[in-house]
Amino acid sequence: MTNAVYWVESFAAQRGMRYEAQGDERWLRAWEPYTTLKVPLCYEHVLEATGAGGSITIARAMFDYAAPAPGMPPSRVGTWIAIVQDTRIEVKVATTSDFGGIFSEPLELVDMSRLLTGDPAFDHVFATFAPSADAVARGMTASVRKLLLSWRSPVHAELRPGGFVLAPVSAPADPSGLNWLLDAVHIFGDKATKRV
């Protein structure tokens, strides 16, 4: 059983969000599997809010990491993940700059084609997956690419019809990391829903 963490509870209250240390995972699990992010063992510290345009759920996605020595149990590690419901998003495309990390699926296991965006600076840092070049053009717009590059941090970003998933895997598990993620979600959502 996961215990409540005071600063997360306080953060949620300040931002008008509901908080559960061990939330109901059914909503989060409905978004699995992710395209470039491994499926976590569990989700903890779930924050939720609903607005006129959709909903946002932020949680710690927890994974087991290899044991540090033979005979020792694996370590548990986590990353923030945001799942946003937004009916304005109509395209399926995923991108990541997290290659071979604890949280990422091996790129050869991704079930969509790896495609280039046509932006050499972006394509040098990010691997992008989509069912078609048209989906890449519609989802990985110039403003989305510019934003993701500006973060200079490993991230998984996935657009799907009806919403998006954002997992900045190096965002710290502290108030600054959670604050950064919530702001990033709003900015990313604004860029991702603009028509080209």
C-alpha positions as CSV (number, residue, x, y, z in Angstrom):
1,M,0.0,0.0,0.0
2,T,1.3,3.4,-1.0
3,N,1.2,6.1,1.7
4,A,0.2,9.7,0.9
5,V,3.0,12.2,0.4
6,Y,2.3,15.5,2.0
7,W,4.0,17.7,-0.6
8,V,2.1,16.0,-3.5
9,E,-1.2,16.3,-1.6
10,S,-0.4,20.0,-1.0
11,F,0.5,20.5,-4.6
12,A,-2.7,19.0,-5.8
13,A,-4.8,21.1,-3.4
14,Q,-3.1,24.3,-4.6
15,R,-3.7,23.4,-8.2
16,G,-7.3,22.3,-7.7
17,M,-6.6,18.7,-8.4
18,R,-7.8,15.5,-6.7
19,Y,-5.0,13.4,-5.1
20,E,-4.9,9.7,-4.2
21,A,-1.7,8.0,-3.1
22,Q,-2.9,4.7,-4.7
23,G,-5.5,5.7,-7.3
24,D,-7.8,3.6,-9.3
25,E,-5.5,2.4,-12.2
26,R,-8.3,1.4,-14.6
27,W,-8.3,4.8,-16.4
28,L,-4.5,4.8,-16.7
29,R,-4.4,1.2,-17.8
30,A,-6.9,1.9,-20.5
31,W,-4.2,3.9,-22.3
32,E,-1.7,1.0,-22.4
33,P,0.3,-0.1,-24.1
34,Y,2.3,3.0,-24.9
35,T,4.2,3.3,-28.1
36,T,7.7,4.1,-26.8
37,L,7.3,3.8,-23.1
38,K,7.3,0.5,-21.3
39,V,4.2,-0.5,-19.4
40,P,4.7,0.2,-15.7
41,L,4.2,-2.3,-12.9
42,C,1.9,0.2,-11.1
43,Y,0.9,3.8,-10.8
44,E,1.2,5.8,-7.6
45,H,0.5,9.4,-6.4
46,V,-2.3,10.1,-8.9
47,L,-3.4,13.7,-9.4
48,E,-6.6,14.3,-11.5
49,A,-8.5,17.3,-12.8
50,T,-11.4,17.7,-15.2
51,G,-12.2,20.8,-17.3
52,A,-14.4,21.8,-20.1
53,G,-12.1,20.5,-22.8
54,G,-11.2,17.2,-21.2
55,S,-9.2,15.7,-18.3
56,I,-5.7,15.4,-17.0
57,T,-4.2,12.6,-14.9
58,I,-0.6,12.8,-13.6
59,A,0.9,9.8,-11.8
60,R,4.2,8.2,-10.9
61,A,4.7,5.3,-13.2
62,M,6.7,2.7,-11.3
63,F,9.1,0.1,-12.8
64,D,11.4,-2.5,-11.4
65,Y,15.1,-1.9,-12.1
66,A,17.6,-4.8,-12.3
67,A,19.0,-5.9,-8.9
68,P,22.2,-4.0,-8.0
69,A,23.9,-7.3,-7.0
70,P,23.1,-11.1,-7.3
71,G,20.6,-12.2,-4.7
72,M,19.3,-8.7,-4.0
73,P,15.8,-7.7,-4.9
74,P,15.3,-5.3,-7.8
75,S,15.0,-1.6,-7.1
76,R,11.8,0.3,-7.8
77,V,12.1,3.4,-9.9
78,G,9.5,5.8,-11.2
79,T,8.8,8.6,-13.6
80,W,6.0,11.2,-13.9
81,I,3.5,10.5,-16.6
82,A,0.7,12.7,-17.8
83,I,-2.4,11.4,-19.6
84,V,-4.6,14.0,-21.1
85,Q,-8.0,13.5,-22.7
86,D,-8.6,16.1,-25.4
87,T,-11.0,15.4,-28.2
88,R,-9.3,17.9,-30.5
89,I,-6.5,15.5,-31.1
90,E,-7.2,13.3,-34.1
91,V,-3.8,11.9,-35.1
92,K,-1.7,9.0,-33.9
93,V,2.0,9.7,-33.7
94,A,4.7,9.1,-31.0
95,T,8.2,10.4,-30.5
96,T,10.9,9.9,-27.9
97,S,14.4,11.2,-27.1
98,D,14.8,8.5,-24.4
99,F,16.8,5.6,-26.1
100,G,17.6,2.5,-24.2
101,G,16.7,3.9,-20.8
102,I,14.9,2.1,-17.9
103,F,11.6,3.4,-19.1
104,S,11.8,3.0,-22.9
105,E,10.8,0.2,-25.1
106,P,13.5,-1.0,-27.5
107,L,12.9,0.9,-30.7
108,E,12.9,-2.3,-32.7
109,L,9.8,-3.4,-30.7
110,V,7.7,-0.4,-31.6
111,D,4.7,-1.5,-33.7
112,M,4.6,1.5,-36.0
113,S,7.0,2.7,-38.7
114,R,9.8,5.0,-37.7
115,L,9.5,8.0,-39.9
116,L,11.4,11.3,-40.3
117,T,9.8,14.7,-39.8
118,G,12.0,16.4,-42.3
119,D,13.5,18.6,-39.5
120,P,17.1,17.4,-39.3
121,A,17.8,18.9,-35.9
122,F,14.7,17.2,-34.5
123,D,15.3,13.9,-36.3
124,H,18.8,13.8,-34.9
125,V,17.5,13.9,-31.3
126,F,14.1,12.2,-31.5
127,A,12.8,8.9,-33.0
128,T,9.3,9.4,-34.4
129,F,6.7,6.7,-35.1
130,A,3.4,6.9,-37.0
131,P,1.2,4.9,-39.4
132,S,2.0,7.4,-42.2
133,A,3.9,10.5,-43.2
134,D,0.7,12.4,-43.1
135,A,0.2,11.6,-39.4
136,V,3.8,12.8,-38.8
137,A,3.1,16.1,-40.6
138,R,-0.2,16.6,-38.8
139,G,1.1,15.6,-35.3
140,M,4.7,16.7,-35.2
141,T,4.2,20.2,-36.3
142,A,7.0,22.8,-36.3
143,S,5.8,24.3,-33.0
144,V,5.5,20.8,-31.3
145,R,9.1,19.9,-32.5
146,K,10.5,23.3,-31.4
147,L,8.9,22.8,-27.9
148,L,10.2,19.3,-27.4
149,L,13.7,20.3,-28.5
150,S,13.6,23.2,-26.2
151,W,13.2,21.0,-23.1
152,R,16.6,19.4,-23.7
153,S,15.5,16.4,-21.7
154,P,14.6,12.8,-22.4
155,V,10.9,12.6,-23.0
156,H,8.2,10.3,-24.4
157,A,5.3,12.1,-26.2
158,E,2.4,10.3,-27.8
159,L,-0.6,11.8,-29.6
160,R,-3.7,9.6,-30.0
161,P,-7.1,10.4,-31.3
162,G,-8.8,11.8,-28.2
163,G,-5.7,12.8,-26.2
164,F,-2.0,12.5,-25.5
165,V,0.6,11.0,-23.2
166,L,3.7,12.9,-21.9
167,A,6.4,11.3,-19.8
168,P,9.5,13.5,-19.2
169,V,11.6,10.7,-17.6
170,S,14.2,12.9,-15.9
171,A,11.7,15.3,-14.2
172,P,12.5,15.0,-10.5
173,A,10.0,13.5,-8.0
174,D,9.8,16.8,-6.1
175,P,7.6,19.9,-6.3
176,S,9.7,21.5,-9.0
177,G,9.4,18.4,-11.2
178,L,5.7,18.2,-10.8
179,N,5.2,21.9,-11.3
180,W,7.3,21.7,-14.5
181,L,5.3,18.8,-15.8
182,L,1.9,20.4,-15.2
183,D,3.1,23.6,-17.0
184,A,4.6,21.4,-19.8
185,V,1.3,19.6,-20.2
186,H,-0.6,22.8,-20.8
187,I,2.0,24.2,-23.3
188,F,2.3,20.8,-25.1
189,G,-1.5,20.5,-25.3
190,D,-1.8,24.0,-26.7
191,K,0.8,23.3,-29.4
192,A,-0.6,19.8,-30.2
193,T,-4.1,21.0,-30.8
194,K,-3.3,23.8,-33.2
195,R,-4.4,23.2,-36.7
196,V,-1.7,23.5,-39.4
